[in-house]
Structure formats: C-alpha cells, structure tokens
Amino acid sequence: MSISVLGAGAFGTALAISLARKEPVTLWARQAGDMDRRRENGKRLPGCAFPDGLAVTEDFAQAAQADILLLAVPMQKLRELLETHAADLAGKHLVACCKGIELRSGLGPVTIIGQTIPDATAAILTGPSFAADIARGLPTALTLACADASAGAYLQKELTAENIRLYRTTDTIGAELGGALKNVIAIASGAAIGAGLGESARAAVMTRGYAEMQRLAAHLQAEPTTLSGLSGFGDLTLTCTSEQSRNYRLGQSLGAGRAFDADTTVEGAATARAVDALAREAALDMPITRAVAGLLDNELDVATALKSLLTRPLKEE
C-alpha cells in the first residue's frame, strides 16, 4: 500500500504531513523543489516541518503510482485534474479532499470522479478540520464516505493516523453535501458578525442554515442521519465560529463592506451559486443560500438581505 496527495494547498499538505508520520507519503506540488529544500510549505503552512517520510515531487506520473490518491485540489479544478491525468488515475482509489459543488454541473466530487474515471474507486474525506491543527498533530475526527463498503473499510484503515480518527459511511451524497453546504452557511454567519448583528444572529443563521442543508439533502436522497454527523453538523459548527475558516472570513468582509483577498480560494462562493441554481430548479426554499449568492453577486447588500430574511412569512419550526 502506498499513498500520494495530489495538491499542495494547506489541507493537502497537512494530510501529507500527518500520514507521513506513520508511513511514506508522496506530495505532488508545482513548487516541489522549494518545498523539498525548505522541508516545509512556507506559503500555505509555514512552520510545519515535513517529516522524513514525506517526499515531494513535481512529477505527476510518479505520484500517481501510489495505490491511494488523495485529491486535494480546489473543487472547481477537480474535473480538469481528472480529465488531464485520466490515464494515470485509472483503476486507483481516488479520495476527494475538497468540499463543494461544481458550478457548471451542480455535481459533487464523488460523482465527478465516477464520471471521469469510471473504473476508479471513488470516496470523499470530509468533516470538521483545519489544516494547521492536522499538521501540528492535534486530534481530528473526519468522515470517510465510500459507496463500496469493503473499499471504505480498507481506506478507513489506511488513512487513519495517530491524530486523525475516521468514521466510515456509504452515504457519499450526504457527506458531499455536508462539506459543501456548511461553507455557504459559514459565509452567511461571517456576514452576520461582520455587519455587527451579534452572536444571537449568528446562532439563528447556523440553525436555519442547517435546516436548509437538510432540505437539499432530503431532496437528493441522502441518508437523513448523515448531516447530523461530522460531515454536516460537526463541520458546520467549526466553520461558522472560527476565523481560521476562509468562508467565514469572506462573510465577515462582506458584512463589514471590506475588500477580500481575491487570491484566496473560498470554496463556498462557487458552491453558493451552484446550490442556489439547484434550489431554484427544484423549487426548494433556501433563503439563506439565496441571500449569500445575492451578496456575492452584488445583487443585495447586507441590510437588504437581512430585511428579506426577517420579513419572510411566519411559520412553524
């Protein structure tokens, strides 16, 4: 058994560091030479030294020789990676480590893997986790979702590390949605705090946002209990309450009327637009998602978005 991580962003690098403490791991990176010399990812995870078991390479074919490949690229770049390197990835265990919904198709990462590399075993690793915590060896619990129960058990065993405990499920749809939709609600939560609306408003956004997550999950026939676990409620709690979350920080900037670093990848932005389109097509009531999409597209300001939410018809919870 061998493991490679494809993509050297903060999360991919953190997973590589953690797993390499127990067995050899290869990290595919476009700036492999600099990382290998410094033995750290100075841009994404400064101060987190690479263990001896972590090799870094710019050679995709070399990295793809591993049995298990963790796909740690941004969600909107996943399909491009898979299509470009389809021959190298055929027949592998491919584990998506990105959280989101593809803007152009409305699909999640496991479905995209199945479309592009049909003979691969597709899975997703998701849940409440910050890269810096994982890289520093702090305890983290995640969800490993794979429709093939036997393959899921194999991946669970191989990808468990000293500081990473994995819980297994076959509900890939629920796991995909939990990881994707919590980013949208995190933007809304950040906007509430950035606009000075207070902690109580954030709690309301989180709670009603969770109801929206469940609504879409039920429509797409996910297991009802999946979103109450790590990949849903757990990740929602973490992402909506910490400034380590890029989605939350984007929301704060929107709420406060401040500019946000355009070079920072924020998965929830594209996901909000994709999910809003899905909700409209399915006639699903997802007002917080709609408000986030409107804020991102400059169709609404925070005051107007808040008014639209507070003046909705009264209803039972």
C-alpha positions in Angstrom: 0.0 0.0 0.0 1.2 3.5 -0.8 -0.3 7.0 -0.5 0.1 10.2 -2.6 -1.5 13.5 -2.0 -2.2 15.4 -5.2 -2.3 19.1 -4.4 -0.1 21.1 -2.0 -2.6 23.6 -0.6 -2.9 23.9 3.2 -5.2 20.9 3.6 -3.4 18.6 1.2 0.0 19.4 2.8 -1.4 18.9 6.3 -2.8 15.5 5.4 0.6 14.5 3.8 2.5 15.6 6.9 0.2 13.7 9.3 0.1 10.5 7.3 3.9 10.6 6.6 4.5 10.3 10.4 3.4 6.6 10.2 4.4 5.6 6.6 6.0 7.0 3.4 3.8 9.5 1.6 4.4 11.4 -1.7 3.1 15.0 -2.1 2.6 16.3 -5.7 3.3 20.0 -5.8 4.0 22.5 -8.6 6.8 24.1 -6.4 8.2 20.8 -5.2 11.8 21.9 -5.4 11.4 24.8 -3.0 9.3 22.8 -0.5 11.8 19.9 -0.6 14.7 22.2 0.1 13.0 24.0 2.9 11.2 20.9 4.1 8.0 22.9 4.7 5.2 24.5 2.7 6.3 28.1 3.5 3.4 29.7 1.6 0.5 27.6 2.9 1.7 26.1 6.2 4.7 28.0 7.5 6.5 26.5 10.5 5.1 23.0 9.9 8.1 20.8 9.2 7.9 17.9 6.8 8.6 14.5 8.4 11.3 12.3 6.9 8.7 10.0 5.4 7.3 12.8 3.2 8.6 13.0 -0.4 7.7 16.0 -2.6 7.6 15.8 -6.4 6.5 17.8 -9.4 6.2 14.5 -11.5 2.5 13.7 -11.6 3.1 10.2 -13.1 5.5 9.4 -10.3 3.0 10.5 -7.6 0.1 8.6 -9.3 1.9 5.3 -8.9 0.5 5.1 -5.4 -2.4 2.8 -4.6 -4.4 5.5 -2.8 -4.5 9.1 -4.2 -5.9 11.9 -2.1 -7.3 14.6 -4.4 -6.5 17.9 -2.5 -7.2 20.4 -5.3 -9.9 23.1 -5.2 -13.3 21.8 -6.1 -13.7 23.9 -9.2 -10.3 22.5 -10.5 -11.1 18.8 -9.8 -12.6 17.8 -13.1 -9.7 19.4 -15.0 -7.2 17.4 -13.0 -9.1 14.2 -13.5 -9.5 14.7 -17.3 -5.9 15.8 -17.8 -4.5 12.8 -16.0 -7.2 10.1 -16.6 -4.7 7.5 -17.8 -2.5 7.8 -14.7 -5.6 7.7 -12.4 -7.4 4.7 -13.9 -8.2 1.9 -11.5 -6.9 3.8 -8.4 -8.6 4.5 -5.1 -9.3 8.2 -5.5 -10.3 10.1 -2.3 -11.7 13.6 -2.8 -10.5 16.1 -0.1 -12.3 19.1 -1.5 -15.6 20.4 -0.3 -18.1 22.0 -2.7 -20.4 21.7 -5.6 -19.2 22.2 -9.2 -20.6 25.4 -10.5 -21.1 24.3 -14.1 -22.7 20.9 -13.4 -24.2 21.1 -9.9 -22.3 17.9 -9.0 -20.2 16.9 -6.0 -16.7 15.4 -6.1 -17.5 11.7 -5.8 -20.0 11.9 -8.8 -17.4 13.8 -10.8 -14.8 11.1 -10.1 -17.3 8.5 -11.2 -18.0 10.3 -14.5 -14.4 11.0 -15.5 -12.6 7.9 -14.1 -15.3 5.2 -14.1 -13.1 2.3 -13.2 -11.6 4.1 -10.1 -12.9 3.6 -6.6 -14.3 7.0 -5.5 -14.5 8.2 -2.0 -14.5 11.5 -0.1 -12.7 12.6 3.1 -14.6 15.4 4.9 -15.5 16.8 8.3 -14.5 19.5 10.8 -10.8 20.1 10.3 -8.4 23.0 9.9 -5.1 22.3 8.1 -3.0 23.9 10.8 -4.4 21.7 13.5 -3.9 18.5 11.5 -0.3 19.5 10.6 0.6 20.2 14.2 -0.7 16.8 15.3 -3.8 18.0 17.1 -6.7 15.4 17.3 -9.2 15.5 14.5 -12.2 13.3 13.6 -13.3 13.0 10.0 -15.9 11.2 7.8 -14.7 8.8 5.1 -17.5 8.1 2.7 -17.4 5.4 0.0 -20.3 3.6 -1.6 -18.3 0.4 -1.7 -18.4 -0.7 1.9 -15.4 -3.1 1.6 -13.2 -0.4 -0.1 -14.4 2.1 2.5 -13.2 -0.2 5.3 -9.8 -0.5 3.6 -9.4 3.2 3.1 -10.5 3.9 6.7 -7.7 1.6 8.0 -5.0 3.0 5.7 -5.9 6.7 6.1 -6.2 6.7 9.9 -3.3 8.4 11.6 -2.2 9.0 15.1 -4.1 12.3 15.3 -6.8 11.5 12.7 -9.7 9.2 13.6 -12.0 8.3 10.7 -15.7 7.3 10.8 -17.0 5.4 7.8 -20.2 5.7 5.8 -21.5 4.6 2.4 -23.6 7.7 2.0 -21.4 9.7 -0.3 -24.2 12.1 -1.3 -24.8 13.2 2.4 -21.1 13.5 3.0 -20.6 15.6 -0.1 -23.5 17.9 0.8 -22.5 18.4 4.4 -19.0 19.5 3.5 -20.2 21.7 0.6 -23.2 23.4 2.2 -21.7 24.3 5.5 -19.3 26.6 3.6 -22.3 28.6 2.3 -23.7 28.9 5.8 -20.3 29.9 7.1 -20.3 32.9 4.7 -23.7 33.9 6.0 -22.5 33.6 9.6 -19.5 35.7 8.9 -21.6 38.3 7.3 -23.8 38.5 10.4 -20.8 39.1 12.6 -19.1 41.4 10.2 -22.3 43.5 10.0 -22.4 43.8 13.8 -25.6 41.8 14.2 -24.2 39.8 17.1 -23.8 36.2 18.3 -27.5 35.6 18.6 -28.0 36.4 14.9 -25.2 34.0 14.0 -26.8 31.2 16.0 -30.0 31.8 14.1 -28.2 31.7 10.8 -26.5 28.5 11.7 -29.7 26.8 12.9 -31.8 27.9 9.9 -28.9 27.2 7.6 -28.7 23.7 8.9 -32.4 23.3 8.1 -31.6 24.3 4.5 -28.8 21.7 4.4 -31.2 19.0 5.5 -33.8 20.2 3.0 -31.5 19.8 0.0 -30.1 16.5 1.4 -33.6 15.0 1.6 -34.3 16.2 -2.0 -31.2 14.4 -3.2 -32.0 11.3 -1.2 -29.1 11.4 1.2 -29.4 9.4 4.4 -31.2 11.6 7.0 -28.6 10.9 9.7 -25.5 11.8 7.8 -25.8 15.6 8.2 -26.1 15.2 11.9 -22.6 13.7 12.0 -19.1 15.1 11.5 -19.5 15.9 7.8 -22.6 18.0 8.4 -23.3 19.4 11.9 -19.7 19.0 13.1 -18.2 20.9 10.1 -20.9 23.5 10.3 -20.1 24.2 13.9 -16.4 24.6 13.3 -16.6 26.6 10.1 -19.2 29.1 11.3 -17.4 30.0 14.5 -13.7 30.4 13.7 -11.7 33.0 11.8 -9.5 30.1 10.6 -12.3 29.5 8.1 -11.8 31.3 4.8 -15.5 31.1 4.1 -16.3 32.7 7.5 -13.7 35.4 6.9 -15.1 36.2 3.4 -18.5 36.6 5.1 -17.1 39.0 7.6 -15.6 41.1 4.8 -19.0 41.1 3.0 -20.8 42.1 6.2 -18.3 44.9 7.1 -18.1 46.1 3.5 -14.4 45.4 3.3 -12.4 44.1 0.3 -11.3 40.4 0.5 -8.1 38.9 -0.9 -9.0 37.8 -4.4 -6.2 35.2 -4.5 -7.7 33.3 -1.5 -9.6 30.2 -2.6 -13.1 30.2 -0.9 -15.0 27.1 -1.9 -18.3 28.4 -0.6 -18.5 31.2 -3.1 -19.0 29.0 -6.2 -21.0 26.5 -4.1 -23.5 29.1 -3.1 -24.1 30.0 -6.7 -24.4 26.3 -7.7 -26.7 25.4 -4.8 -28.9 28.5 -5.4 -29.4 27.3 -9.0 -30.2 23.8 -7.8 -32.7 25.1 -5.3 -34.4 27.3 -7.8 -34.7 24.4 -10.3 -36.1 22.1 -7.7 -38.4 24.8 -6.1 -36.7 24.3 -2.7 -36.9 27.0 -0.1 -33.3 28.0 0.7 -33.4 31.7 1.6 -30.0 31.9 3.3 -28.3 30.3 0.3 -30.2 32.8 -1.9 -29.0 35.7 0.2 -25.4 34.6 0.1 -25.5 34.2 -3.6 -27.0 37.7 -3.9 -24.3 39.2 -1.7 -21.6 37.6 -3.7 -23.0 38.8 -7.0 -23.6 42.3 -5.6 -27.4 41.9 -6.1 -28.0 42.5 -2.4 -26.4 44.4 0.4 -26.4 43.1 4.0 -29.2 45.3 5.1 -31.4 44.2 2.2 -30.5 40.6 2.7 -31.4 40.8 6.4 -34.7 42.5 5.7 -35.6 39.8 3.2 -35.0 37.1 5.8 -36.8 38.9 8.7 -39.9 39.7 6.7 -40.5 36.2 5.4 -43.9 34.7 6.3 -44.1 33.4 9.9 -44.1 29.6 10.1 -43.7 26.7 12.4 -40.1 25.5 13.1 
